[in-house]
Amino acid sequence: MTQIGGHIAATRRPGALGVHSLDLVDVTVPDLRPAADFYRAFGLDVREEGNALALYTQGHAHRWARFTEAKEKRLSRLTFGAFADDMERFRQRLRERGITPIDPPRGAEADGLWLRDPDGLAIEIRVAEKSSPSDKAPMTMVSAPAGTAAAPSRSRAGLVRPRRLSHALLFSSDIGRSIGFYQDVLGLRLSDRSGDGIAFLHGIHGSDHHMVAFARSGGSGLHHLSWDVASIDEIGLGAMQMADKGFSAGWGLGRHVLGSNYFHYVRDPWGSWCEYSADIDYVPADHDWASGDHPAEDAFYVWGPTPPADFVVNHETAR
């Protein structure tokens, strides 16, 4: 149902404590110039903000990710958004769990509540507007009537511009420990997992099937950032758009099992990935998702080409 039909999607689960959005992903890279080239080619709005590059989506005021220069490429911190009236409850939760907050990392804003996850990654909880969706994102799938040509000419296809950041998949040295921390401390909930290999968690106030996910590795790191687009056609056009700019290494077109989204991944200059994603499953704020533990053969992809040999390599720990 829609607002016209009398239903307005809930944007908060009453009484439950949990972050509502993945507000910002911070990454360091050795050189900002290839980062700017890559993400502009991907279709993002790349802006210089001080000594950093900030990633926006076209027509959206939210800053989804930020890149700064350092010696090595590394996932440096994650910021989660919370409702203002929940912040004191989060502080109380940390006290109850015996978790001591940390000082803000160098160069970070000091307005949030800072801590470290089990792999040592800096995590911030701060007051922010909800940027995770409050309803399932629409996907375009139109079959043209007989007697008409449906496909645009290549010259008229236009630039693919993602609508928003959907999720981040991180590496973890212990999947069960990461699930426990992000559920118990941040209030996320397990959507699905495959043993100790991979796990997907969603936000309790309405989010995609996963806001964050974890793949097993030797430690923390960024596997990929996933960006929502409007159609399978845009996924294919995005792949061509990147190949035309020299970024042809990737994986797709395919469809995932857990999350159900259609995908194409493009490898970035440092061995992580960026995903064009369409039609991911959605978990409303008033819905209890039935999580499952799936065998590996039923947890990766329904169809698609064979993944690249280095698809699950954590280059941050490999160094």
C-alpha positions as CSV (number, residue, x, y, z in Angstrom):
1,M,0.0,0.0,0.0
2,T,1.0,3.6,-0.4
3,Q,0.3,6.9,1.3
4,I,-2.6,7.4,-1.1
5,G,-4.0,4.0,0.0
6,G,-3.7,4.9,3.7
7,H,-0.4,3.3,4.7
8,I,2.7,5.3,5.7
9,A,5.9,3.2,6.2
10,A,7.1,3.2,9.8
11,T,10.5,5.0,10.2
12,R,11.1,3.8,13.8
13,R,10.6,0.7,15.8
14,P,9.0,2.0,19.1
15,G,11.0,1.4,22.2
16,A,13.9,-0.4,20.5
17,L,17.5,0.9,20.7
18,G,19.5,0.7,17.6
19,V,21.3,2.8,15.0
20,H,19.1,3.8,12.1
21,S,21.7,4.3,9.3
22,L,25.2,3.8,8.1
23,D,25.9,7.5,8.0
24,L,29.5,7.7,6.7
25,V,32.3,5.4,5.6
26,D,35.9,6.7,6.0
27,V,38.7,5.2,3.9
28,T,42.3,6.2,3.5
29,V,44.2,5.8,0.2
30,P,47.7,6.6,-0.9
31,D,46.6,9.1,-3.7
32,L,43.3,10.9,-4.0
33,R,43.6,11.4,-7.7
34,P,42.8,7.8,-8.8
35,A,40.0,7.8,-6.2
36,A,38.4,10.9,-7.8
37,D,38.8,9.4,-11.3
38,F,37.2,6.0,-10.3
39,Y,34.2,7.4,-8.4
40,R,33.4,10.1,-10.9
41,A,33.5,7.4,-13.6
42,F,31.2,5.3,-11.4
43,G,28.6,8.1,-11.5
44,L,29.0,9.7,-8.1
45,D,29.2,13.3,-7.2
46,V,32.8,13.7,-6.0
47,R,33.6,16.9,-4.1
48,E,36.7,18.2,-2.6
49,E,36.1,19.1,1.1
50,G,39.3,20.4,2.8
51,N,42.0,17.7,2.4
52,A,39.4,15.0,1.6
53,L,37.2,13.7,-1.2
54,A,33.6,13.3,-0.3
55,L,31.2,11.0,-2.2
56,Y,27.6,12.2,-2.8
57,T,24.9,10.9,-5.1
58,Q,23.3,13.1,-7.7
59,G,20.7,15.4,-6.2
60,H,21.1,14.0,-2.7
61,A,22.4,16.1,0.2
62,H,23.9,13.2,2.2
63,R,27.6,12.6,2.3
64,W,28.0,8.8,2.0
65,A,31.8,8.3,2.1
66,R,35.0,10.2,2.5
67,F,38.5,9.5,1.3
68,T,41.7,11.0,2.8
69,E,45.3,10.4,2.0
70,A,47.6,8.2,4.0
71,K,50.4,5.8,3.4
72,E,48.1,2.8,2.7
73,K,44.6,2.1,1.6
74,R,42.6,1.2,4.7
75,L,39.1,1.3,6.0
76,S,39.6,3.8,8.8
77,R,36.2,4.2,10.5
78,L,32.5,3.9,10.3
79,T,29.9,6.3,11.5
80,F,26.3,5.2,12.3
81,G,23.4,7.6,12.6
82,A,21.1,7.5,15.7
83,F,18.1,9.3,16.9
84,A,18.9,12.2,19.3
85,D,16.8,10.8,22.2
86,D,18.7,7.5,22.0
87,M,22.2,8.8,22.6
88,E,22.0,8.7,26.4
89,R,20.6,5.1,26.1
90,F,23.7,4.2,24.0
91,R,26.0,5.6,26.6
92,Q,24.2,3.6,29.3
93,R,24.5,0.5,27.2
94,L,28.3,1.0,26.9
95,R,28.5,1.4,30.6
96,E,26.5,-1.8,31.2
97,R,28.7,-3.7,28.7
98,G,31.9,-2.4,30.3
99,I,32.9,-0.7,27.0
100,T,35.1,2.4,27.5
101,P,34.6,5.1,24.8
102,I,37.7,6.2,22.9
103,D,38.8,9.7,22.0
104,P,37.9,10.7,18.4
105,P,40.5,9.7,15.9
106,R,42.8,12.4,14.5
107,G,40.9,14.6,12.1
108,A,37.4,13.3,13.1
109,E,34.5,15.4,14.4
110,A,34.2,15.2,18.2
111,D,30.4,15.3,18.4
112,G,29.7,11.6,18.5
113,L,30.2,8.6,20.8
114,W,33.4,6.7,19.7
115,L,34.4,3.1,20.4
116,R,36.1,0.2,18.7
117,D,34.7,-3.0,17.3
118,P,36.3,-6.4,18.0
119,D,38.7,-6.0,15.1
120,G,39.8,-2.6,16.3
121,L,37.9,-0.5,13.8
122,A,36.9,2.9,15.0
123,I,33.1,3.2,15.2
124,E,31.1,6.4,15.8
125,I,27.5,6.7,16.9
126,R,26.2,10.2,16.3
127,V,22.9,12.1,15.9
128,A,22.0,12.2,12.3
129,E,19.0,12.3,10.0
130,K,17.9,8.8,8.8
131,S,19.6,8.1,5.5
132,S,18.7,4.5,5.2
133,P,15.5,4.1,3.2
134,S,12.1,3.9,5.0
135,D,10.6,1.8,2.2
136,K,11.7,-0.5,-0.5
137,A,13.4,1.3,-3.4
138,P,11.4,1.0,-6.6
139,M,13.0,-0.8,-9.5
140,T,12.2,-0.1,-13.2
141,M,11.3,-3.2,-15.3
142,V,9.2,-2.3,-18.3
143,S,8.4,-4.4,-21.3
144,A,7.7,-2.3,-24.4
145,P,4.5,-3.0,-26.3
146,A,4.6,-4.8,-29.6
147,G,5.6,-2.6,-32.6
148,T,7.9,-0.4,-30.6
149,A,11.7,-0.4,-30.0
150,A,12.5,-0.4,-26.3
151,A,16.2,0.0,-26.1
152,P,17.8,3.4,-26.3
153,S,20.7,4.0,-28.7
154,R,24.1,3.8,-27.0
155,S,24.6,7.6,-27.6
156,R,21.4,8.4,-25.8
157,A,21.7,5.9,-22.9
158,G,23.1,8.6,-20.5
159,L,25.4,8.4,-17.5
160,V,24.3,5.9,-14.8
161,R,24.1,7.8,-11.4
162,P,23.5,5.7,-8.3
163,R,20.7,6.9,-6.0
164,R,22.3,6.2,-2.6
165,L,24.7,4.0,-0.7
166,S,23.0,0.7,0.1
167,H,25.5,-1.1,2.3
168,A,29.1,-1.8,3.1
169,L,30.6,-5.3,3.3
170,L,33.5,-5.5,5.7
171,F,36.1,-8.1,6.5
172,S,36.1,-9.7,10.0
173,S,38.5,-12.1,11.7
174,D,35.6,-13.7,13.6
175,I,32.1,-13.6,12.1
176,G,30.3,-14.8,15.2
177,R,32.0,-12.1,17.3
178,S,31.2,-9.4,14.9
179,I,27.5,-10.4,14.8
180,G,27.4,-10.4,18.6
181,F,29.0,-6.9,18.8
182,Y,27.0,-5.2,16.1
183,Q,23.8,-6.7,17.5
184,D,24.4,-6.2,21.2
185,V,26.0,-2.8,21.0
186,L,24.7,-1.1,17.9
187,G,21.3,-2.8,17.9
188,L,21.5,-4.2,14.3
189,R,19.8,-7.5,13.7
190,L,21.0,-10.6,11.8
191,S,19.3,-11.0,8.4
192,D,21.1,-14.1,7.2
193,R,24.4,-15.9,7.5
194,S,26.4,-18.8,6.1
195,G,28.2,-20.4,9.0
196,D,31.4,-18.6,9.9
197,G,31.9,-17.4,6.3
198,I,29.6,-14.4,5.9
199,A,26.8,-12.6,7.7
200,F,24.3,-9.8,6.8
201,L,22.8,-7.4,9.3
202,H,20.0,-4.9,8.9
203,G,18.8,-1.8,10.9
204,I,15.8,-2.2,13.2
205,H,14.2,1.1,12.1
206,G,13.8,0.0,8.4
207,S,16.7,-0.7,6.1
208,D,17.8,-2.8,3.2
209,H,18.4,-6.6,3.9
210,H,21.8,-5.6,5.0
211,M,23.2,-2.2,6.1
212,V,26.5,-3.9,6.9
213,A,27.8,-7.4,6.2
214,F,30.9,-9.3,7.2
215,A,33.1,-11.8,5.3
216,R,35.7,-13.8,7.1
217,S,39.3,-12.7,6.8
218,G,42.4,-12.1,8.9
219,G,41.2,-8.8,10.2
220,S,39.2,-5.7,9.4
221,G,39.0,-4.2,5.9
222,L,36.7,-3.0,3.2
223,H,35.4,-5.5,0.7
224,H,32.9,-3.3,-1.1
225,L,30.6,-0.4,-1.1
226,S,27.2,-1.1,-2.7
227,W,25.3,1.6,-4.6
228,D,21.6,1.4,-5.4
229,V,20.5,2.0,-9.0
230,A,17.0,1.9,-10.6
231,S,17.2,-1.1,-12.9
232,I,19.0,-4.1,-14.3
233,D,19.6,-2.0,-17.4
234,E,21.4,0.6,-15.3
235,I,23.6,-2.1,-13.8
236,G,24.6,-3.2,-17.3
237,L,25.1,0.4,-18.5
238,G,27.2,1.1,-15.4
239,A,29.4,-1.8,-16.2
240,M,29.9,-0.5,-19.7
241,Q,30.4,3.0,-18.4
242,M,33.3,1.9,-16.2
243,A,34.8,-0.3,-18.9
244,D,34.8,2.7,-21.3
245,K,36.9,4.6,-18.7
246,G,39.4,1.7,-18.3
247,F,37.9,0.0,-15.3
248,S,37.0,-3.3,-16.8
249,A,38.0,-5.7,-14.0
250,G,34.8,-6.8,-12.3
251,W,32.2,-9.4,-11.7
252,G,28.6,-9.6,-13.0
253,L,26.0,-9.4,-14.2
254,G,24.4,-11.7,-11.6
255,R,21.9,-12.1,-8.9
256,H,22.6,-12.7,-5.2
257,V,20.8,-15.2,-3.0
258,L,20.9,-13.4,0.3
259,G,19.5,-10.0,-0.3
260,S,18.2,-11.0,-3.7
261,N,19.8,-8.0,-5.5
262,Y,21.0,-8.0,-9.0
263,F,24.7,-6.9,-9.2
264,H,27.8,-5.9,-11.1
265,Y,31.0,-5.3,-9.2
266,V,33.9,-3.1,-10.4
267,R,37.4,-3.4,-8.8
268,D,38.8,-0.2,-7.5
269,P,42.5,0.8,-7.8
270,W,43.3,-0.8,-4.4
271,G,41.6,-4.2,-4.7
272,S,38.3,-3.4,-3.1
273,W,35.0,-3.3,-5.1
274,C,32.2,-1.0,-5.9
275,E,28.8,-2.6,-6.6
276,Y,25.9,-1.5,-8.8
277,S,22.9,-3.0,-7.1
278,A,19.2,-3.1,-7.9
279,D,16.1,-4.5,-6.1
280,I,17.7,-5.6,-2.8
281,D,15.3,-7.1,-0.2
282,Y,13.9,-4.6,2.3
283,V,13.1,-5.1,6.0
284,P,10.5,-2.7,7.3
285,A,10.7,-1.2,10.8
286,D,7.6,-3.2,11.9
287,H,8.7,-6.5,10.4
288,D,10.7,-9.3,12.1
289,W,12.9,-10.9,9.4
290,A,13.3,-14.6,9.8
291,S,17.1,-15.0,9.7
292,G,18.6,-18.3,8.4
293,D,22.0,-20.0,8.4
294,H,22.5,-21.2,4.8
295,P,24.9,-23.6,3.2
296,A,27.7,-22.0,1.2
297,E,26.2,-23.1,-2.2
298,D,22.9,-21.5,-1.4
299,A,24.3,-18.2,0.1
300,F,26.3,-16.5,-2.7
301,Y,24.7,-16.1,-6.1
302,V,21.8,-17.6,-8.0
303,W,23.3,-17.0,-11.4
304,G,26.1,-15.1,-12.9
305,P,29.7,-15.7,-14.2
306,T,32.4,-17.3,-12.0
307,P,33.8,-14.8,-9.5
308,P,37.3,-13.5,-10.0
309,A,40.0,-15.5,-8.0
310,D,40.7,-12.5,-5.8
311,F,37.1,-11.6,-5.1
312,V,37.3,-12.3,-1.4
313,V,41.0,-11.3,-0.8
314,N,41.4,-8.7,1.9
315,H,44.2,-6.6,0.5
316,E,44.4,-4.6,3.7
317,T,45.6,-7.6,5.8
318,A,47.4,-9.2,2.9
319,R,50.0,-6.5,3.0
